[in-house]
């Protein structure tokens, strides 16, 4: 979904979104053979809403003669969301279902690091007890997302980092977590 924020935009400024609902992707777009599949140009006028399946309809944005603004929102179902995260290297396959329980466990562990009330040994013990999904979520928060195809396991990397944690490194991690909310 795309909403254009360009009040007073004119055709002379160009910058159109061009959709190409061609026959090569008719099974995805739902167009029947013989349907009108000519390109559709959408002028980025303020308040205009464009909705289409970006993964199914070929599209391009033409150069513009002015600053062009839009707000884009991508909608995913649960399976699509996991696949997008896997493809983007942000998640290992099979760990995308971060349940409310895993999310809460990850959030609690991060809070304990930031608060500084638990010893490093207590944080290590707590991390070892986290469910796999919570470990994966925490690893992603810490920037340890990886890809098994390159021999990188983010859960193992997270646990290695926690096992090697010192009071000094705990303070550094806590500051990194704090800066994420700024």
N, C-alpha and C positions, 0 to 999 in steps of 0.2 A: 504494500500500500504506500502510496506516495502522495503527499499533499504539498502543493506549490505555495510559496510564500512571497510571490513577486507581484505586488500590486502595481497596476499600470504597465505590465509587460506588453510589448508590441511584437508583431510578426517580424519587424525589421531587426529585432534583437536576437532572433533565431533561438537556439538552445532547446529545440523540440526533443521530446522523447519520441522515438520512432519504434513502433511495434511491428514485427514481421511474423504474422500468423501464417506461415507458409505450409505447404503440403507435407514437407519433410517431418514436421512434428504434429501432424493432424491427429494422430492417436492420442497425443497428450493434450492438445488444445480443445479437442472435441469438434473440430471443424469437419464437416463431411466433404467428401470428394466433390469438387465442383463448387464449393463454397467460395464466397468472395474472400480471397486471401491476400488482397493488396495491402501494402504497408499502411499503417495508421500513424499520422503525426499528431502529437499532443503538445500544444503550446503551453509553456510553464506559467500560465496566468495565476495570479494570487487566488487562493481558495479552491483551485481545481484539484480534484481527487482522481488519481489513476490507480486502479486495482487490476492486477494481472498476476499470473503465475510466472515469476521471473525465471524459475528453473525449467519452465516448459515453453515459454514464448520468447523467441529471439528478440532482442531489443538493443537499442543503442541510443546514446544521447549526442545530439549534434552540437558542434561548437556554438558558443553564445557570444554576443557582443554586449556584455554587461555582466554584473555579478548576479548569479542565479542561485536562489535558495529554495531548498525543499526539505521536508521532513519525511524520512523513510521508516517504515515499520515492517519487519518481517514476521510473519506468523508461521509457527511450526507446531505440528502435533508432537507428541512425546518421542516417537520414533525418528521423525525428521530432525528434531532438536538434537538428539543424541548423535545422529549421523553427521550433522553439520559440525558439531563439536569434535567428533573424531576426525573428520576431513580437515578441520582447521588446526589439528594437532593440540587441541585443548583438553582432550579426554581420551583415555584408552577405551577401546571397544569393549562393550559389556558393562561399563561402569557409569553409563549416562543416567541411570535412574537414581538420582540423588533423592532418596525418600526424605520425607519430613524428619524422620528419625535420624538419618545420616546428616542432614543439614544441621539439625539441632546439635548433634554430637560434635560436628566440626566447629560450629559457632561457639559452643561451650569451651572447647579446647583452645581456640584462638583467644577467647576472653580470658582464660586462665593465664595464657602467656602474657597478654597485655597487662593484666592486673598485677602480676608479679608476686602474688600471694603464695603460690606453690613453689616448692623447691624444684630444681632442674630434675632431680630423681623422680619427684612426684609427676612432673609433666611427662617424663619419659614413660613411666608406668601407665599413665592415663592414655598416652598416644598408642601404646602397645595394645590396649584394650579397645581401641576404636574399631568399629566395623569397617570392612574394606571400602565400602562406599564413602564413609566419612573420611578415611585416610586419603582416598582419591580426590575428594572435594577439597580437603585441606592442602594437599599437594598442589592442586590447581591454583588455589588462593596464593600459595607461596611461589607461584611461577615455575613449578616443577612439572608441568604437563608435558607429556612426551608421547612417543610412538613406539609400540612394541616392534614394529617392522625395522626400526633402527636400533634395536636392542636396548631400548630405554624403558624402564618401568618406573613410573612416577611414585607408586606406593613404596617401592624399595628405596628410591631416592629420598622420599620423605622420612622413612624410618631410619635410614643412615644419617640424615641430618639431625634427627631427634636424638639418636643414640650418641652422636658426637657433640651434642649441645653442651655448652658451658654457660656459666652465668653471664659472661660477656656476650656470647652469641645469642643467648636468650634475650638480652636487652636490645640487641640489634634487630632481631626478628620482631620484638614487641614494637619497636619504633617504626619498622616497615609497616606493620599492621595498622598502627595509629595513623600513619601518613596516608593510608588508603582512604580514610574517611574524610580527608581534608579537601 
